[in-house]
Amino acid sequence: MGRVGVLLLNLGGPDKLEDVRPFLFNLFADPEIIRLPAPWMQKPLAWLISTLRAGKSQENYKEIGGGSPLRQITEAQGTALAQKLAEWGQEVKVYVGMRYWHPFTEEAIAEIKKDDLDQLVVLPLYPQFSISTSGSSFRVLEEMWRTDKDLNQLDYTLIPSWYDHPQYIAAMVDLIRQELDQFEHPDQAHIFFSAHGVPQSYVEEAGDPYQREIEECTKLIMEALGRPNDYTLAYQSRVGPVEWLQPYTEDSLIALGEKGVKDLVVIPISFVSEHIETLQEIDIEYREVAEEAGIENFRRVPALNTHPLFIESLANLVTDSLEQCPRTFGQVTHPKENMKMYPQELSWGMNTSAEVLNGRLAMIGFLALLLELISGQGPLHFVGIM
């Protein structure tokens, strides 16, 4: 097969507290997050939002050690994947490309070009496809392939999603069983799948398969688990003035408490690595919600990280993709040109609504900045309170 590379895609996260503000700037400077009528407004708006939100965001990261572990975990996954493939006789080089922090996707592609590969497998570390996660990274790569004649010489294939891969399912089941067995009555514990949400319009208007794949993935896991436990699927991290996929995680936790559920095991179904949304949002924020609702025993299934079955699943995905017809960027779901894009992408690598300002608030903030520049007085404190 010649020289083969695997590009692992993820969102990225600030490595330390000083990285938080520039990380936020990168997020909001992207027109895929907030689309403005005039391109020149994008960077000033990104500066404003990142400046206003940096303090709160840093406080959240302090709660999990002062930075995101996402880069280290992703690199460890890449190392384990390369080792597994080498055991099978397939030599590959694994690259990591993050959407909004180092190592950026552009950095990974520069390295790939230097290595003069013959074949590249693009593997997003999101089990379920969404236009706001895998699709967003694919669109960046698609533009690079369109404008770079050197990349046009490189054969590539995409793996859009892998939520139903048998070994991925088996790895999830293994971790769930380990947590269930910690309860005094394992079969009576309520199983709670918490998936990252997306706006309902993504599903209804753009044909995003995310909700369907999440629901199918949950069903496959429960079937493979083979236990009588009741379970719930809910969606976390909703933001903005539009309707998101329901039911919402917080509402569902309160409802379960009202029903008398005492034992709960939470499964972060969208995430394969520990980061702010598992370590801070679920472990701290949602734990508090559950306990206040009367749930006494709250346990959380860890992210897959470098679980052996998970790494084997990734290795099988790579080898299978090399043997099949390649999939290209044009074959994955794209958002409509006039579709409203609210800042849901931020939540995959950051925190919940505390980390995100919706489009309307962002515009208010931008107007406040203009007023301050013109008047010489500072209304920005008012925006911060909002």
C-alpha positions in Angstrom: 0.0 0.0 0.0 3.0 2.3 0.2 3.3 4.9 2.9 0.0 5.1 4.9 -1.1 7.8 7.4 -4.0 8.1 9.7 -5.3 11.6 10.6 -7.2 11.6 13.9 -9.6 14.6 14.2 -10.8 16.2 17.4 -11.9 19.7 18.6 -9.0 20.5 20.9 -8.9 22.3 24.2 -6.6 24.7 26.1 -3.6 23.0 27.6 -3.3 25.6 30.4 -5.2 28.6 31.8 -3.2 31.1 29.7 -4.5 29.3 26.5 -8.2 29.8 27.4 -8.7 33.2 25.9 -6.9 32.6 22.6 -8.7 29.3 22.4 -12.0 31.1 22.7 -10.9 33.6 20.2 -10.2 30.9 17.7 -13.6 29.4 18.3 -15.5 32.6 17.7 -13.3 33.8 14.9 -14.7 31.0 12.9 -17.7 32.0 10.8 -19.0 28.4 11.2 -19.8 29.2 14.8 -21.5 32.6 14.4 -22.2 33.8 10.9 -22.2 37.6 10.6 -23.5 39.7 7.8 -20.1 41.4 7.3 -16.8 39.4 7.5 -14.9 42.3 8.9 -17.0 42.0 12.1 -15.8 38.4 12.9 -12.4 39.0 14.6 -13.5 42.1 16.7 -16.5 40.0 17.9 -14.3 37.1 18.6 -12.0 39.3 20.7 -15.0 40.7 22.6 -16.5 37.4 23.5 -13.2 35.7 24.3 -12.3 38.6 26.6 -15.7 38.6 28.4 -15.8 34.8 28.8 -12.1 34.0 29.6 -12.5 34.5 33.4 -15.5 32.2 33.8 -14.0 29.6 31.5 -10.7 29.6 33.4 -12.6 29.0 36.6 -14.2 25.9 35.1 -10.8 24.6 33.9 -9.3 25.2 37.4 -11.9 22.7 38.7 -10.3 20.0 36.5 -6.7 20.8 37.0 -6.1 24.0 35.0 -6.3 22.7 31.4 -7.9 20.2 29.1 -6.4 16.7 29.0 -7.8 16.2 25.5 -4.5 16.6 23.6 -2.6 14.2 25.8 -5.3 11.6 25.6 -5.7 12.0 21.8 -1.9 11.6 21.3 -2.0 8.5 23.5 -4.8 7.1 21.4 -2.7 7.7 18.3 0.3 5.9 19.8 -1.8 3.0 20.8 -3.4 2.8 17.4 -0.1 2.8 15.6 1.2 0.0 17.9 -1.9 -2.1 17.3 -1.6 -1.8 13.5 2.1 -2.6 13.7 1.2 -5.8 15.5 -1.0 -6.7 12.6 1.8 -6.0 10.1 0.4 -2.6 8.9 2.9 0.3 9.4 1.2 3.6 9.6 2.1 7.1 10.9 -0.7 8.7 13.0 -1.2 12.4 13.0 -3.5 14.5 15.3 -5.4 17.5 13.9 -7.4 19.6 16.3 -10.0 22.1 15.1 -9.3 25.0 17.4 -6.1 24.4 19.3 -2.7 22.9 18.9 -1.9 20.8 17.0 -4.2 22.4 14.5 -5.5 20.5 11.5 -3.3 22.8 9.3 -0.2 21.7 11.3 -1.1 18.1 10.8 -1.6 18.5 7.1 1.7 20.3 6.8 3.4 17.4 8.4 1.5 14.9 6.2 2.7 16.8 3.1 6.3 16.6 4.3 6.1 12.9 4.8 5.0 12.3 1.1 2.3 9.7 1.9 0.7 7.5 -0.6 -2.6 7.0 1.3 -4.4 8.8 4.1 -7.2 7.7 6.3 -9.2 10.5 8.0 -10.7 9.2 11.2 -12.7 11.6 13.4 -12.8 10.7 17.1 -16.6 11.3 17.2 -18.5 8.0 17.0 -21.6 9.7 15.6 -21.5 12.0 12.7 -22.7 15.6 13.0 -22.2 18.5 10.7 -21.0 20.5 13.7 -18.2 18.1 14.6 -16.9 15.6 12.1 -18.5 17.6 9.3 -16.9 20.9 10.5 -13.4 19.3 10.4 -14.2 17.7 7.0 -15.1 21.1 5.6 -11.8 22.6 6.6 -10.0 19.7 4.9 -12.2 19.9 1.9 -11.2 23.5 1.3 -7.5 22.6 1.8 -7.8 19.8 -0.8 -9.6 22.2 -3.2 -6.9 24.8 -3.0 -3.7 22.8 -2.6 -2.5 21.0 -5.8 0.0 18.9 -3.8 -2.8 17.5 -1.6 -4.7 16.6 -4.8 -2.1 14.0 -5.5 -2.7 12.2 -2.2 -5.3 9.5 -2.1 -7.5 9.7 1.0 -10.6 8.1 2.5 -13.0 9.3 5.2 -14.6 7.4 8.0 -17.7 9.6 8.7 -18.9 7.6 11.7 -18.5 4.3 13.5 -21.1 4.3 16.2 -22.2 0.8 15.4 -18.7 -0.8 15.2 -18.9 -4.1 17.2 -15.7 -3.6 19.2 -16.6 0.0 20.0 -19.9 -1.3 21.4 -18.1 -4.0 23.3 -15.7 -1.5 24.8 -18.6 0.6 26.0 -20.4 -2.4 27.4 -17.3 -3.4 29.3 -17.0 0.0 31.0 -20.7 0.1 31.8 -20.6 -3.3 33.4 -17.7 -2.3 35.6 -19.7 0.7 36.9 -22.9 -1.2 37.4 -21.2 -3.9 39.4 -20.2 -1.2 42.0 -23.8 -0.9 43.1 -25.4 -3.0 45.8 -28.2 -3.9 43.4 -26.7 -3.6 39.9 -29.8 -4.6 37.9 -31.8 -1.8 39.7 -29.5 1.1 38.8 -30.9 3.4 36.2 -28.7 3.8 33.1 -28.4 7.4 31.9 -27.0 8.1 28.4 -26.0 11.8 28.1 -25.2 12.9 24.5 -24.1 16.2 23.4 -27.0 18.1 21.8 -27.3 19.9 18.5 -30.0 22.3 17.4 -33.2 20.6 16.1 -32.8 22.5 12.8 -29.6 20.6 12.0 -31.7 17.4 12.0 -34.8 18.8 10.4 -33.4 21.3 7.9 -29.9 19.9 7.0 -30.6 16.2 7.4 -27.9 15.8 10.1 -27.9 12.0 11.0 -26.6 12.7 14.5 -29.9 12.0 16.4 -30.6 8.8 14.5 -27.0 7.6 15.1 -27.1 8.4 18.8 -30.4 6.6 19.2 -29.2 3.5 17.3 -25.9 3.5 19.2 -27.8 3.6 22.5 -30.0 0.7 21.4 -27.0 -1.4 20.3 -25.2 -0.8 23.6 -28.3 -1.8 25.7 -28.8 -5.0 23.5 -25.2 -6.0 23.9 -25.3 -5.2 27.7 -28.1 -7.7 28.1 -29.3 -6.4 31.5 -32.8 -5.5 32.7 -32.0 -2.0 33.8 -34.2 0.9 32.8 -32.4 3.6 30.8 -32.8 7.1 29.6 -31.2 9.0 26.7 -30.9 12.8 27.1 -29.0 15.7 25.5 -26.6 18.1 27.3 -25.0 21.4 26.5 -27.9 23.3 24.8 -27.3 27.0 24.1 -28.7 29.8 22.1 -32.3 30.9 21.2 -33.2 27.9 19.1 -34.7 24.5 20.0 -32.3 21.7 20.7 -32.6 18.0 20.7 -34.7 16.9 23.7 -35.1 15.7 26.4 -32.4 17.8 28.1 -30.0 16.1 30.6 -30.8 18.5 33.5 -34.6 18.1 33.1 -34.3 14.3 32.8 -32.2 14.1 36.0 -34.7 16.1 37.9 -37.6 13.9 36.6 -35.8 10.7 37.6 -35.2 12.1 41.1 -38.9 12.8 41.3 -39.7 9.3 40.4 -37.6 8.0 43.2 -34.5 6.8 41.4 -31.7 6.5 43.8 -28.9 4.7 41.9 -27.7 6.2 38.6 -24.9 5.5 36.2 -24.2 8.2 33.6 -22.7 7.3 30.2 -21.1 10.1 28.1 -22.2 8.5 24.9 -20.8 11.2 22.5 -17.3 11.3 23.9 -14.3 9.0 23.7 -11.9 11.1 25.7 -12.1 12.8 29.1 -12.4 16.6 28.8 -14.3 19.6 30.2 -17.7 18.1 29.4 -17.1 14.9 31.3 -14.9 16.1 34.1 -16.6 19.4 34.9 -20.1 19.4 33.3 -21.1 15.8 34.2 -18.9 15.1 37.2 -19.6 18.4 38.9 -22.6 20.3 37.5 -24.9 17.4 36.7 -23.9 15.5 39.9 -25.1 18.4 41.9 -28.4 18.5 39.9 -28.8 14.8 40.5 -28.1 14.9 44.2 -30.4 17.9 44.7 -33.1 15.9 42.9 -32.7 13.0 45.4 -30.5 10.7 43.5 -28.2 9.2 46.2 -25.7 7.1 44.3 -24.3 8.9 41.2 -21.6 7.1 39.2 -20.2 8.0 35.8 -18.8 5.6 33.2 -15.3 6.8 32.2 -14.5 7.8 28.7 -12.9 5.1 26.5 -9.5 6.9 26.3 -7.1 4.0 25.4 -9.3 1.0 26.3 -7.9 -2.0 24.5 -11.1 -2.9 22.7 -11.6 0.7 21.6 -8.1 0.9 20.2 -8.7 -2.4 18.4 -11.9 -1.0 17.0 -10.1 2.0 15.6 -7.4 -0.3 14.1 -10.1 -2.3 12.4 -11.8 0.8 11.0 -8.5 1.9 9.4 -7.7 -1.5 7.9 -11.2 -1.9 6.6 -11.2 1.6 5.0 -8.0 0.8 3.2 -9.6 -2.2 1.6 -12.9 -0.5 0.5 -13.8 2.1 -2.0 -12.6 5.5 -0.7 -15.2 8.0 0.6 -14.7 11.6 -0.3 -15.7 15.0 1.2 -18.5 15.4 -1.2 -20.2 12.3 0.2 -20.9 13.6 3.7 -23.7 15.9 4.9 -23.1 19.6 4.5 -25.2 22.4 6.1 -27.3 24.6 3.9 -25.8 27.9 2.9 -28.5 29.9 4.6 -28.9 27.7 7.7 -28.5 29.5 11.0 -25.3 28.5 12.8 -25.4 29.0 16.5 -22.2 28.3 18.6 -22.9 24.7 19.5 -19.4 23.6 18.3 -17.8 25.3 21.3 -19.5 23.0 23.7 -17.8 19.8 22.4 -14.5 20.9 23.8 -15.5 23.5 26.4 -18.3 23.7 28.8 -22.1 24.1 28.7 -24.1 27.2 28.4 -21.8 29.1 30.8 -19.2 28.9 28.0 -21.4 30.0 25.1 -23.1 33.2 24.1 -25.8 32.9 21.5 -25.9 34.9 18.3 -28.1 37.6 19.7 -26.0 38.2 22.7 -22.9 38.3 20.6 -24.4 41.0 18.4 -25.4 43.0 21.5 -21.8 42.7 22.7 -20.4 43.8 19.4 -22.6 46.8 19.3 -21.5 47.6 22.8 -17.9 47.5 21.7 -18.7 50.0 18.9 -20.4 52.3 21.3 -17.5 52.3 23.7 -15.1 53.1 20.8 -17.3 56.0 19.7 -18.3 57.4 23.0 -15.2 56.7 25.1 -17.4 55.2 27.8 -17.7 51.6 28.9 -21.0 49.8 28.5 -19.2 46.4 28.3 -19.8 45.7 32.0 -23.5 45.6 31.3 -23.0 43.0 28.6 -20.9 40.9 31.0 -23.8 40.9 33.4 -26.1 39.7 30.7 
